[in-house]
Amino acid sequence: MKQLLVCAGLVLAATTVIAQQKAPASPPDKATGTIGGHEVTITYSSPGVKGREGKIFTKDGLISHNPHYPVWRAGANGATTLETAGDLMIGDVHVPAGKYTLFVDISDPDQWTLIVNKKTGEWGLAYDGSQDLGKTKMQMSKPSSMVENLKWNVKGDSGKGTISLAWEDHEASVPVMAHK
């Protein structure tokens, strides 16, 4: 009888712990593609608009409260990272094989600039411009519908492709080529 009560107590405790766990507000996500035979991966946390449509990218919007505004971590939580198995040209920035942090300068809401930064492993708000590998303009467009959760995308074929980012009513992309 005592064993039965102990087992029942353990099951109840485990059920309570599992029920209390909830999904993170900005769940981790990953975008992976192959460009010129090189695997390219972007790892990030994906925040949601959560009823704040039209209040994300404005001068007094959600992102404007970040300490490095108008430089944005382009995700949530830890830094957004880019890892490439081979040398790439991202826009007009030569990116050697390795791991980098991505930021986006959104000072002009209609013309974003992708920043590839050499410093890695930091919290997403720890931007150090002296560590920039380079910056390149992004091509802006409007998604066909509002994008609730931030989404990075890596698309490629043979030797070229694109990296894109979409959230709320903004979409930005940059061409990528395998560097020989």
Secondary structure in CASP SS format (residue, H / E / C, confidence):
PFRMAT SS
TARGET T0000
AUTHOR 0000-0000-0000
METHOD secondary structure of the structure
MODEL  1
M C 1.00
K H 1.00
Q H 1.00
L H 1.00
L H 1.00
V H 1.00
C H 1.00
A H 1.00
G H 1.00
L H 1.00
V H 1.00
L H 1.00
A H 1.00
A H 1.00
T H 1.00
T H 1.00
V H 1.00
I H 1.00
A H 1.00
Q H 1.00
Q C 1.00
K C 1.00
A C 1.00
P C 1.00
A C 1.00
S C 1.00
P C 1.00
P E 1.00
D E 1.00
K E 1.00
A E 1.00
T E 1.00
G E 1.00
T E 1.00
I E 1.00
G C 1.00
G C 1.00
H E 1.00
E E 1.00
V E 1.00
T E 1.00
I E 1.00
T E 1.00
Y E 1.00
S E 1.00
S C 1.00
P C 1.00
G E 1.00
V C 1.00
K C 1.00
G C 1.00
R C 1.00
E C 1.00
G C 1.00
K C 1.00
I C 1.00
F C 1.00
T C 1.00
K C 1.00
D C 1.00
G C 1.00
L H 1.00
I H 1.00
S H 1.00
H H 1.00
N C 1.00
P C 1.00
H C 1.00
Y C 1.00
P C 1.00
V E 1.00
W E 1.00
R C 1.00
A C 1.00
G C 1.00
A C 1.00
N C 1.00
G E 1.00
A C 1.00
T E 1.00
T E 1.00
L E 1.00
E E 1.00
T E 1.00
A C 1.00
G C 1.00
D C 1.00
L E 1.00
M E 1.00
I E 1.00
G C 1.00
D C 1.00
V E 1.00
H E 1.00
V E 1.00
P C 1.00
A C 1.00
G E 1.00
K E 1.00
Y E 1.00
T E 1.00
L E 1.00
F E 1.00
V E 1.00
D E 1.00
I C 1.00
S C 1.00
D C 1.00
P C 1.00
D C 1.00
Q C 1.00
W C 1.00
T E 1.00
L E 1.00
I E 1.00
V E 1.00
N E 1.00
K C 1.00
K C 1.00
T C 1.00
G C 1.00
E C 1.00
W E 1.00
G C 1.00
L C 1.00
A C 1.00
Y C 1.00
D C 1.00
G H 1.00
S H 1.00
Q H 1.00
D E 1.00
L E 1.00
G E 1.00
K E 1.00
T E 1.00
K E 1.00
M C 1.00
Q E 1.00
M E 1.00
S E 1.00
K C 1.00
P C 1.00
S C 1.00
S C 1.00
M C 1.00
V E 1.00
E E 1.00
N E 1.00
L E 1.00
K E 1.00
W E 1.00
N E 1.00
V E 1.00
K E 1.00
G E 1.00
D E 1.00
S C 1.00
G C 1.00
K E 1.00
G E 1.00
T E 1.00
I E 1.00
S E 1.00
L E 1.00
A E 1.00
W E 1.00
E E 1.00
D C 1.00
H E 1.00
E E 1.00
A E 1.00
S E 1.00
V E 1.00
P E 1.00
V E 1.00
M E 1.00
A E 1.00
H C 1.00
K C 1.00
END
